[in-house]
Amino acid sequence: MIDLSILSDRRERAVKRAREQGIIIPTFQQMKDPNRIPETIKSRLAGIGLWDVNPVNLFRITWKNAAVPTGGGYGKVNYLEFPTSLTGTKARIIALVGKWFPTGAHKVGAAFGCLVPRLVTGQFDPTSQKAVWPSTGNYCRGGAYDSALLACESIAILPEGMSKERFEWLAKIAGEVIRTPGSESNVKEIFDKCWELRRSGQDLMIFNQFDEFGNYLWHYEVTGHAMEEVLTYIMGPNDRYRGMASATGSAGTIASGDYMKQIFPDSKIAASEALQCPTLLENGFGAHRIEGIGDKHVPWIHNVKNTDLVVAIDDEAVVNVSRLFNEPAGQAYLAKMGVPQELVSNLDLLGFSGISNVLTAIKMAKYYEMDENDIVLTVLTDSMELYQSRLHEMHEEFGAYQETHAAADYARFLIGQSTDNMLELRYTDRRRVHNLKYFTWVEQQGKTYEEILDQWYKPDYWTSVQQLTPHIDELINEFNADVGLI
């Protein structure tokens, strides 16, 4: 789970490093509600870019940043609503926007959730240890960014087939970048590299997003509250919140559905994956092109017992919709089909995983026959800013994108999106998916048989994690007080 025991000597060194680097750490309460952030810190943000390696940007780990690249303050949660003219369903599909986090993706929050409990307790010593960030892309970028703020050495691990933009940025920030074989669905190769590093004798700490409950907790607490707040903006008196949709990925984002289900007990959680690698759907395997969602295993921190629906998304749909949303001919055609120009101009806010999440929400809405009073929430992890090289590659391979391509992609992948490749989970289906954890985590990664049973059978297993934020915030405040910069 999350160990909050204090190691005093190491904590003293972490406090000293934070003082030297000018680091004040935000609390979970401040990330949920930036109104709680001191005015002295807010004033410092006025001249700082969203991606600048500046410690004050820790206070931009929130869904409420102003949608500007430099000098922004705070406002409401950033979100987009997708109309029927785009989705082909009457339901209201709404997505939180991740672009306006430092590094351009919300994974910087997940990395924060994994690092900070160990930092403020002294379990991680930034003066001597290397921070290792295994990932399929954005998480290791967030971790390398957090490490740079602490002036500690970092190692980013990601598959060699990920987009060029990720590697170019990491080369400037991370101490070391390790490229593992394969692409998005080659997660085991990342885990194998972690074991190699453990055996190397180096003084390091591995922050594995797939089994770190800090990832789960950050999304449960911060993303979950952001979703709840969006509903207060947009719900009418007759509207109904029906559920949320998210790629399983590392099972961080989908934890926000656990929070929402506690408020709306009848709501659903839809977990999606690539059709080319249908692990949850049919214990399958393969390779795919939806960067950012991982595959071929069930993350240790996925609360499978709370998952209602599994949806497989064709990666052919994702890559073609990315062209539809971003090529001039595609945008012109969408406007011609009645998609509001304001939304057309903002479709670059959807990266590959965001497109996949929206397609999942569409399938979910159609499956449950939702109407204009039904609301489905999802998340845009990152934006097309991290995939421009992919658009260039498709242009080189397939040629210019014309209106005929746009018409075909719009009709097939959006309006014509069907309810195929879906499974509504019975109790036994959920248990079958949960049991898949055994082969990765108990046989390969050192978890215990007893704990995998606890995850399924122990009533307070997940709630015991969810209740940790007040204690962590108390530890953060104590740490900041000892640093002495507030």
N, C-alpha and C positions, 0 to 999 in steps of 0.2 A: 504494500500500500504506500502511503506517504509517511516516511519516518521523520518526525520532528524533534528527535532528541538532540540536545546541544553538545557540541564538541568545542569547549571553551577556547583552547589555544588556537585552533584553526579559525574560529569565529573572530578572534582578535585580529588575526592577520587579514581576514576578509574585510573587517571594519576599516583597518588601516588602508587597504587598497582602495576601498570605496571613497575614503576621505581624500586620498591622493588624486583620484580621478574625478572628483567632484560629483559623485553619484548619490542621488537620493532615489529611493525605490518607491514606486507607487503601490498603494494597497489595492486589493480587489474592489473595495468600495469606491475608490477613486477612478478605477478603470470603468466601472459601471456608471458612475455619476461624476463627471469631471467638475461639476460645481463644487465638489469637496476639495479640489486641488488648490493649494495656496496661490494667491494672486501674484506673489513674487515669482513663482514658477511659470504661471501663465504669461507674464510679461516677457520672460526670457524667450518664449517660443516665437515671438513676433519676427525675429530676424533669422530663423532657422528653417532650413529645408527639411522636408518630410523624410528624406533618405540620408540626411547628414549624420555622420557618426558623432553624435553629441549626446551626452548623458541625459539631457533634459528631454530628449525624444522618447525616453522610457514612458513619459507621461502622455505620449501619443499612442500608446498601446490601448486603444479604445475604438469602439465602433462609431464614435461621435466626433471624429475630426472633421474640420472644415474641408470641403472637397477642392483643395488647392495644393499645389506642390510646395509652396513656401509660405511661412509666416502665419499659417492658419490657426484659429482658435478652435472652439468647440460649438456644436449645435446639436441637432437631433441625430438619431441613428441614420446612417446613410443607407438608402434602399431604393430599389426600382420595382415598379409594378408592370406586369406584362399583360397587355390587353388581349381580348379574344381574337382580334385581327392577326396577332402573332402566334397565339397558342392553339387556336382551334377548339378551345374549351371555354365554357361560360365561367368557370371558376376564376377567382382572383388569385393569381400566382404572384407572389412578392418575394424578392430576394434581397438579403442584406449584402452590401457592397464592401468587398475587402481591399480594394485598391488603395484606400486612403489610410492604410497603416504604414508605418516605416517598413521599408523593403518592398512595398506594394502588394503585400499579402498578409492575411490574418494569422499566418503561421508564426509570426513573431510573437504573438500572444501565447500560443501553445509552447514555444520555446521558453518564454518567460515563466509559464506555469511549472515547467520542469526544473528550471535552474534556480529560481528564487528561494523555494523552500530549503534547498540544500545550501544555498549561499548564506542565508540569514541564520541558519543553525550551525554553520561552520563545517558541515559535512563536505562541502566543496571549497577547496582552498585555491583562489585564483592566483596566488603568488607562486604556487609550485605545480599545480596540476593543469594538464591539458583538458579542455572540454571537447568531447567527441560527439558529433551530431550526425547520426545515420538517418538517411532520408531519401525520398524520391524527388526532392527538389526544393520546395519552399521552406520546409522546416529547417533544413541545414543552413539555409540563407538567414533565417531568423536567429538561429543559434549562433552562427558566426558573427552576426551583427551584435547580439547581446554580449558575446565574448569580447568583441573589439571595444565595447564601451568599458568593460572591466579591465582592459589591457592584459587579458590572459590569452594564452595560446589556444588555438582551436584547430580541430580537424573536421572538415566537412566530407561526408561520404555520400555519394549519389551515383546512380547508374550512368555509364558513359553515353547512353542514347538520349539523355535529356536535352532540352533546348539549349542552344548556344548562349542565349542571354543569361541563363543561370550560371554557367561556368565563367563567363566574362566578368560578372559582378563578383563572384566568389574569389576570383583570382586577386582582386583588390582588397578583400576584407579578411578572408580566412587565412590562418597561418599555413595550412596544408589542405589541398583538395585531392581526395582519392576517388578515382573513377572505377567503379566496379563493372563487371561484364553485364551486358544486356541493356534493357530499357525499363520502362515503367513497372512491368510485372515481375521483375527480377529482384524481389525483396530478400530472398534467402541469401543471395550473394552479398548483400549489405550486412546481414547478420554474421555471415562467415568472416567478413573482414573485421567486424567488431571482436570476434573471438581471437583472431590473429593479433589484433592490437592488445587485447588483454594479456596474451601470452608473451608479449614483446618485452615486458619488464618496465615499460614506461609508467610514470606516475600520471594517470589519466582517469577521467570519469566519463562514462558513456551515458548520454542522455537519449535513450531510445524511445522515441515518441510512441512506438507501437505497444510498449508495456509500462510507460511512465504515467501514473495516475495524475500527475500535475497537468498533463495534456487534457485528460478527461475533465478535471476539475475546472480548469480555466474556461473551457467551453460551456460546461454545465452552468457555471456561475455568470460569466461575462456575456457570452453569446446568448445563453438562455434568457437573461434579463433583457438583452437588446431585442430579442424576438418579442418578448412580452410587451416591451415599450412600443414597438412598431404597431402592434395591434391597437394600442390606445390611440394612435394617430389615425388609423384607417378603418376601424370597425364601425359599421353603422348599427342601428338598433336591431336589425334583422339578420346581421351577419353571424356566421359561425366559423370558428377556427377548427379546421378538420385535421390538420397535422403538418408535419415537416418532412422534407425529403433531403437526403444527403448521401453522397458516396461514402462508403465505409472508410476508405482511406486508412488512416491510423486510428480511426474510431474516436477522434477528438470532437470534431464538429457535430457528429451525430449525438453526442452527449447532451447537447442543448435540447434535444427532443425529450430526454429524461426529465429535464426541468419543466418543459412545457406540458408534459403528460401529467405531472403532479398538479398543475393548475387546471388543466383541461383533461380530466381522466378518460374521456371518450376519444381523445385525439389519437392519431396514428403516427407511427414512425416508419418511413420507407427508406430502406438501405439499398443503394445502387452500386453496381459494378459494371465492368465492361463485358459485353456479350462474348467477346473473344477470349475471356478468361472467367467463366461463370462459376466461381468457387462456392459462393453461397447458394446459388440457384441449383447447381447439380454436381457439387464437389468436383468441378472441372478445373482446367488449367489452360495455359496458352499465353500469348503475348498480345499487347494492344497499344493504342496510341493516345489514350486519354491521360495525358501527363498530370500527375498530382494525386492519383487515387490508389496507388499501390495494388497488390493482388497476391493470389495464390496462398493466402493464409487468412485466418481470422485473428485480428489484433487482440492481444490479451485484455485490453481495456474496453472492448466492445461488450456492452450490456445486452447480449443477444436476447435474453428473456423479455426485454422490452421492445423488441423489433417486430413489427406487424407485417411488413411487406418487403419482398426482395424484388428488385427491378434490374434487368440487364439492359444496358444501353450499347447500341452498335457504334463502335468507334468511327465507322464510315459516316454516321449521322453527325458526330461531333466535328470532325475535320471539315465536312462540307458546309455545315452551318457556320463555322468560323469564317469561311469565305463569304457566305451570304451576308453575314453581319458586318464584314469589314471591307469588302471590295466595293468600289463606287457603283458598279452595276447592281450588286446585291442590295445596297442601301436604297438605290433609286427604285428598285422593284418593290421593296417592302413599303416604301412611301406610296407607291402606286396602288398597293393592296390595302391601303388605309391604316397602316401602322403610323402613329403620330410621329412627326418629324423630331420632336424633342427626344423621344425614346430611340429613334433610329440613330441620332447623333451620339447616344450614350451606349450603344451596343458593344463598343470596344471595352466596356467595363467587365465583359464576360470573357474569362480565359477558357481553356479547354474544359477544366473540371466544372466551371460555372455553367457552361453550355450543357454539360452532361447532367448537372443538378436540375436545370430548368426542364430539360427533356424528361427527367424522372418525375418532376412535379406534374408535367402535362399527362404522362401516363397514369400517374396516381389519380389525378382529377377525373380522367376518363374512366378508369376502372371503377371508381366509386360513384360515378354518374353525378358529379357535383354540379351545382348550378351557380347563378350569379351571387348568391349569398354565402357561398363557401370559400374559405381562404386556405391556401396552402403556402407555407413559408419554406424558403430554401436559402442557400448561401452562395455567393460568388467569392471563392477563395482568393483569386487574383484576377488580373486583367490581361488583355491581349498585348500589353506592353512587354510581357515576358515570352511572347510567341511570334513576334514579327518575322523571325527567321523561318518559322514554319510556313507562314503565308508566302514568303519568298520562294521557299522550296516547292510549294504546290504550284506557284506561278510558273516556275521553271519546268516542272514536270508535266503539267496539264495545260499550260498556256493561259491566255487571258480569260478572265471570268466574264461571261456575257449574260444578257438578260435571259436567254434560254436556260442557262445553268441555274440562274437564280429562281426561275419559275419552277424548275424541276425540284430543286432542293427545298423550296418553300412548301410545295405541295406534298412531297414525300416525307420530309423529316420533321416538319412542324404541323401543318394542318392535317396531314395524313398519319401522324404518329398514332400507333395502335396500342392495344393492351396485350400484345404478344410478349413472350419472355418475361413473365411476371409470376410470382408465387405469393399468395396470402398465407402466412405461416400459422399452422396449427401448433399446439403445444409441442407435439412430437417433432415437427419441423424445426422449431427453435432449438430444441434439445440436440437435434442432429447437427445443426450449424455450430452450436456451442461446443459439441464434442470434437469438432475439427480442431479446436485449439490444442488438443492433447498432442497432436503429431508435431506441431511447431514448438509449443512452449514447454511441454513436459519432456518430450523425447529429445529435443534439440537445444532448448534455451535455458534449461535448469530450473524451471518452475516445478512446484510440487503437485502431486496427485491430489493431496488434501485440499490445496487452495482452488484447484479447478472445480472440485466438488463444492467448495464453499461459495464460489461465484454463482453456482446454480441453485444450491439448496439453502444457503444461509440467508435468512430474511433481511438482515441489516448490513450485508456485505457492501452494497453500493451506497446506501444511505450514510454509512460510516465515513465514506470518502466525501460525500456531498456536504457534510457538516463541518468540514475542517477549515473553511475559509475564515471564520472569526479568529481562530487560533493563529492561522498564518498571518492575518493582518496584524494581530498583536505582536507577533515576532518581527514583522517588517517595521512596525513603529518603534519597537525597542532597538532594532538595528540602526534605523535612521537617527534615533536619539543619540546612540553611541558614536555614530559618524559625526554628528554635531554640525551639519550644514544647513539645517532648517532654521 
